[in-house]
Amino acid sequence: MGSFEGGGLPPDDIVVGALRDGDEAMFAALLDTWSRGMLRVARSYVSTDHSAEEVVQDTWLAVIDGIDAFEGRASVKTWVFRILVNTAKKRGVRESRTLPWSAFERDGEVFADLGVAAQGARVDGASGWPTPEGEALAAEVRVLIAEALGRLPPRQRVVITLRDVEGCTSDEVCEILEISAANQRVLLHRARTAVRGWLADYYESVKQPE
């Protein structure tokens, strides 16, 4: 049914009604639209891809169990991602993990999203970065972005993932993570500044003459 950002899903009231009626096609559409992004967010809290997959599975089970009680105070997407974050946090605490960041390195489809960020249009929040020339350099930049995200503190990492990879609005991020707008802005600014700085250092190094 296409991606959420592309308008592939119907309005929330129709989604909720279909889920309450046990509409398998609607549930499959939600899985197709949101599960990949949910894995990326879950991976910010847990130590392995397998753990992230289990978090997503548990989240969808909670959605099915809780849909009758959904009151519409937030969007369905925000509600689902809030359940996801709470589930992932609990799982992460149990694991007492060190949080290595490898999901971005292995998920080629994430790099398709980050291709815009590699040119400074999303992570930077402003134009002005040099545009990578050639596929080899672009690939290096994507790996660099993945490494940069991996070096961020977890709270900054999940905020920039939701905003600049998943395309959530600031209001959605505040609702999902249950943080204030000011806190969201600070975390996002620090994350973007750090990533921008690391990439600027990289561009300076590749511009050096032989």
MARKE-468295 format. One line per 8 residues: their letters; for each residue x, y, z of C-alpha. Coordinates in steps of 0.05 Angstrom, whole numbers, plus 5000, padded with zeros to 4 digits. Layout:
BEGIN
a> X/Y/Z; ...
This chain:
BEGIN
mgsfeggg> 5000/5000/5000; 5061/5045/4996; 5098/5083/5051; 5067/5124/5106; 5102/5187/5082; 5076/5175/5013; 5004/5175/5037; 4996/5100/5027
lppddivv> 4957/5088/5091; 4885/5113/5102; 4866/5161/5158; 4875/5137/5230; 4801/5126/5243; 4798/5077/5185; 4862/5043/5207; 4836/5035/5278
galrdgde> 4768/5010/5256; 4800/4959/5210; 4847/4933/5264; 4790/4927/5313; 4752/4887/5261; 4812/4840/5253; 4827/4864/5182; 4890/4824/5164
amfaalld> 4904/4865/5102; 4907/4929/5143; 4953/4897/5194; 4998/4872/5138; 5000/4943/5109; 5022/4971/5176; 5075/4917/5182; 5101/4933/5113
twsrgmlr> 5101/5008/5125; 5129/5015/5195; 5167/4951/5215; 5234/4970/5183; 5235/5037/5218; 5213/5004/5283; 5273/4957/5278; 5320/5016/5271
varsyvst> 5291/5052/5331; 5290/4989/5373; 5363/4977/5355; 5381/5042/5389; 5363/5009/5456; 5383/4936/5449; 5448/4901/5433; 5431/4855/5375
dhsaeevv> 5388/4852/5313; 5353/4791/5342; 5334/4830/5404; 5307/4887/5361; 5265/4838/5321; 5236/4810/5385; 5220/4880/5410; 5183/4895/5345
qdtwlavi> 5144/4829/5350; 5126/4844/5422; 5104/4913/5402; 5057/4888/5348; 5027/4838/5397; 5015/4896/5446; 4983/4936/5390; 4935/4880/5374
dgidafeg> 4919/4870/5448; 4911/4944/5461; 4876/4970/5399; 4807/4967/5431; 4831/5014/5485; 4864/5064/5436; 4833/5132/5451; 4861/5172/5393
rasvktwv> 4898/5223/5436; 4958/5214/5391; 4965/5188/5320; 4966/5113/5310; 5038/5117/5288; 5059/5156/5350; 5021/5107/5394; 5055/5047/5362
frilvnta> 5124/5077/5366; 5113/5097/5439; 5097/5024/5455; 5159/5004/5416; 5205/5051/5454; 5178/5030/5522; 5186/4957/5503; 5256/4968/5477
kkrgvres> 5277/5007/5539; 5255/4950/5584; 5291/4900/5540; 5354/4942/5539; 5355/4948/5615; 5349/4873/5622; 5407/4863/5574; 5452/4914/5609
rtlpwsaf> 5481/4923/5540; 5539/4965/5514; 5499/4983/5451; 5544/4970/5391; 5516/5002/5328; 5515/4955/5269; 5444/4958/5241; 5460/5017/5195
erdgevfa> 5521/4981/5167; 5482/4920/5148; 5417/4951/5123; 5426/4975/5052; 5356/5004/5050; 5374/5050/5108; 5429/5078/5065; 5378/5093/5012
dlgvaaqg> 5345/5139/5063; 5411/5167/5086; 5432/5184/5016; 5398/5251/5024; 5432/5261/5091; 5498/5246/5059; 5489/5309/5017; 5471/5350/5078
arvdgasg> 5397/5358/5065; 5370/5323/5127; 5421/5310/5181; 5452/5378/5170; 5387/5415/5169; 5417/5464/5120; 5452/5463/5053; 5525/5474/5044
wptpegea> 5560/5407/5050; 5601/5386/4991; 5564/5337/4947; 5601/5270/4943; 5626/5255/4873; 5623/5184/4849; 5593/5121/4878; 5655/5102/4917
laaevrvl> 5657/5167/4955; 5582/5166/4967; 5589/5096/4997; 5645/5120/5042; 5601/5177/5066; 5543/5130/5082; 5590/5087/5123; 5616/5149/5158
iaealgrl> 5546/5171/5175; 5532/5102/5204; 5595/5106/5246; 5578/5177/5268; 5509/5156/5291; 5541/5098/5329; 5584/5147/5368; 5526/5187/5393
pprqrvvi> 5497/5178/5463; 5434/5134/5461; 5385/5191/5474; 5414/5234/5418; 5417/5174/5372; 5344/5155/5379; 5322/5228/5369; 5362/5237/5305
tlrdvegc> 5340/5169/5281; 5267/5186/5290; 5273/5256/5260; 5323/5249/5204; 5317/5175/5184; 5245/5160/5200; 5219/5229/5183; 5179/5240/5247
tsdevcei> 5159/5311/5266; 5185/5343/5329; 5116/5335/5361; 5115/5261/5344; 5184/5251/5374; 5163/5287/5438; 5102/5242/5444; 5139/5178/5427
leisaanq> 5197/5190/5475; 5154/5228/5526; 5203/5287/5528; 5192/5362/5525; 5199/5402/5461; 5259/5437/5490; 5293/5372/5507; 5279/5345/5438
rvllhrar> 5309/5407/5406; 5372/5403/5449; 5383/5329/5436; 5371/5338/5361; 5416/5399/5357; 5473/5363/5394; 5466/5301/5350; 5464/5340/5285
tavrgwla> 5523/5384/5307; 5564/5323/5325; 5549/5286/5260; 5560/5349/5220; 5627/5360/5254; 5651/5289/5242; 5631/5294/5169; 5664/5362/5161
dyyesvkq> 5729/5332/5187; 5722/5276/5136; 5710/5324/5078; 5771/5365/5099; 5813/5303/5098; 5791/5280/5029; 5802/5350/5001; 5875/5349/5021
pe> 5923/5347/4961; 5960/5283/4947
